[in-house]
Amino acid sequence: MRPNGNPPRAALVAIRELEGALDHRHDARDSAKAALDAARSEAERVLTEARAAGAEAGRRRRAALLTDAEADAAAIRATGKTEAAEILRQHSVEREALIAEFIADVLEQEA
């Protein structure tokens, strides 16, 4: 300190530089916090969009699976109807053959 009670000029300059550095550090911290907040918001937005896209993809996949399953079921039913008709036709032919054989046996026994 000087004899008149005032600090030396270099000390005042050093104090002002320290205050400026502290202000600059504070500003940098605020800027970094703002950038971090913006990055978090962007990450949350991207995550929300990804969830929505995943849900939509799941709905589309479910609809496609149901459509495929319905088509498979229709094909199975059609095949089942065709096979049932063929079994009925074969049964009818065998029944007619059995009746003809029975009639032939009865006529043979009566003769």
PENOR-V247462 format. One record per pair of residues at least 24 apart in sequence whose C-alpha atoms are under 6 Angstrom apart, sorted by the first residue. I is the first residue (numbers start at 1). GAP is how many residues later the second one is. Records with the same first field share a line. If there is no record, write none. Layout:
I=GAP + GAP
This chain:
none
